Amino acid sequence: MKRIGLIGGISWVSTVDYYRYINLGINARLGANNFAECIIYSFNYQELIAKNNAGDTEGTYQLLLAAAMHLKNGKATALVLCANTMHMYAERLEQEVNLPVIHIATATAITIKHAGLKKVGLLGTKFTMERDFFKDKLTARGIQTIIPEEADRDFVHKTIFEELGKGIVVEATKQRYVAIIEELKSRGAEGVILGCTEIPLLIKQSDVTIPVFDTTLIHSDTAVSFMLGESGSL
């Protein structure tokens, strides 16, 4: 089994899910008392939020780089960034640390491609929805991505940081997300990507009428495949 390094605390709420899914995945494949060999570096989320709010992207990257080097020094053979937004730094980080970064958007794109969908909606932070680092991985596989209108993007972004990142689930927020997904469906979305690792706390497949792609679960499963050297892993 290969050892992986998880960079979490972005937020701790979804990092718990990563740890659980990866351990369950290893045990489902190997049985007995086999579980994941992994190392977790968990941030104080407020430090990252402060740098993001100040527009200090380089400062954010340097925190990420330092965490990755700690994991490399701990003999991790690959990195898992436990947040969609942090993948805006994935290529640079991979080059500077010289370890593979198991990319959440690539894993998601492969899953959607296998499902045969051509057009999907994307929910996440404004960074994930509005920048190209996530969408480009989908485009490369012939998948079109659409995002909510500006007011809905603002709502999703705000609730990720003020509610979901703290583990707070509000019914009114859930209903607004459902309405946003239905609006994306009306614009031709055949499925929806829960492109923030906290959104699955709020939205389940049973809540909406189009396929849901849970990036936390997809990413975790891809990490398990990498750890076990399974064919087709990233």
N, C-alpha and C positions, 0 to 999 in steps of 0.2 A: 504494500500500500504506500502511495506517495503522500508525503506530508504537505499540507497546504497552509497558507497564512490568510486569515480573515482580517480585513480592516473594517471594523464596525464602530458602533456608537454614533451612527449617522442614519438613523437613531438607534439607541440600544434596543428599542421595542422590536424592530425588524431583525436586528442582529440575533436576538433570541430565537426567532424563527429559522434563520439560517443554521444556527447551531443544531437545532432540533431536526430540521429536514435532512441535513447532511448526515447526522448520526443515524437517523432512521433509514436513510437510503443505503448506507454502508451495511447496516444490520440486515436489511431486507435482502441484500445480495449475498452476504457472507454467512449470515445466521450466527448461532451460538452467542457468545458475548463479544462479537466483533463490533467495534465502533470506530469513529473517525479519529485519525491522528492529525490534529490540527493545532494551530496557535492563533489566538485572537489578540489583536491590538485594538482597544476600544477608546475612541476619542471622548473628550468632554464636548458634547455637541455644541454648547454655547460658543466655544472658541471658533468653531467653523462658521457658525451663523454670523458672528460678529465680523469675521473677515469677508464673508459673502456680502453682508450689508454694506460694508465699506468699499466694495468693489476690488478687494485685495486678492485677486485670483492667484497671483504669484505666492502670496503668503499661505493661501490654502494649499497650493501645490507643495510647498516646502514642508508643511505639516504631514501631508500624505507621503511624501518622499521619505521623511524621517521614520514614519511608521513602517513603511515597506522595508527599509534597511534593517530595522529591528527584527522583522520577520525573516528576512534573508539570513541574518546572523544566527537566527534560531533554526536554520537548515530547512526552511520552507522551500518547496520546489516550484510553487506557483502562488499567485496572489488572487484573492477574491475580494473585490471592493463591494461591500454590503450596502450599496446605494447606487441607484441609476445615475444621479447627477454627477457623482465622482468619476464616472467614465468619460467625462470630457477631458480628463487628464490621462486616460488609460494608455494611449500610444506612447506618450512622452515618458510616462512612468516605466513602462515595459522596457524601453530603450535604456533608460538611465540606471535602472536597478538590475537589468539583465536577467529578469525572471519573466515567464509568461504571465500575462494577466488574462484570466478567464473572463471574456467580455460578455456582459449581460445582454447587450443588444444583438450581438452575433448569435448567442444561444436562442434568444427570442425570435429572431428572424428565421433561423433554421426550423424552429417549432411551427411557426406560422406557415412557412413554405410547405412543410410536410402536411399541414392541414388543408392546403390547397386554396388559401385565401389570397386575394389580390389587392384588397384595400381595407385598411384597418384604422381605427381611431387610436390616438395616443393621449393618455393622461399622465401627468407627472408635475414636477416643479416647472416653473416657467423656463428654467435653463434647459430642461429635458425636452419640453414641448417646442420651444422656439429656436433652439440651436440645432445644428446638423449632426452632432456626433452620434446620436441614437438613430435618427431617421436615415442617415447614409447607409447604415448596415442593412436596413430594410430595402432601400432603393437598389442596392447591389444585388439583391435577390428578386428583383422585379415586383416588389410590394410597395404600393402607394400608401402614404401616411397622411391622415388629416388630423387637425387639432381643433379644440373648441374655439369659439369666438372669444374676443379679448376679455370681456367681463367674466366669462366662465373660467378662463385661464387664471385670472386674478383670484377668483374664489378658490379654485383647486389649490393654487400655490399657497394662499393664506392658510387654508385649513390643514395642509400638510404640516406646516411649521407650528401653528397655534393649537392644533388638536391632535392629529394622528401621530406626530412625532413625540407626543407626550403620552400616547396610549389612550387618548380620549376619543370615544366614539359617540357621536351625536346623531340622533335619528333624523333631524331636519337636514343635516349635512348629507347623510346618506341619500335622502330623497332628492336633493339637488344633484348629486352625482348621477343618480339613476336618470334624471331628466337630461343631464348633459350627454350621457351615453345614448339615450334615445334620439337626441338631436343629431349626434354623429351618425347614428344608424340612418336617419332620414336623409343624410347627405351621402349615403352610399357605403358607410362602413359595414363590413361583413363581420367584424370582430373588434374587440377593444383591448388594448394593451394597458394593464395596470402598471404604468411605468414609473412608479415610485414604490419602494419596498414596504411602505406603510399602508398604501391604499387597500391591499387585501384584508386589512383589519376591518374595513368598512364595507367593501363590495365583494360579494360572492357570486358564483355562476347563477345561482337560483334567483338573484335579484334582477337580472337583465335578460333580454331576449336574443342576444347575439353572443357568440363565444367570447369568453374572457381568457386573457393570457396573463397569468400571475407571474411576473418577472422574478419574484423571490423564489418561488417554487421551481421555475424553469432553471434559474441560475444555480440553485442548490443542487439540482439533479445533474446538471452539467459538471459541477465540481466533483460530485461522486464518481461520475464516469471517468473524469481525468484521474482521480486518485487511484482508481482500479485499472487504469490503462485500457478501458473499453474502447472498442473500435468506434470511430466517429466522434470521440470527445475532442474538445477544443485544445 
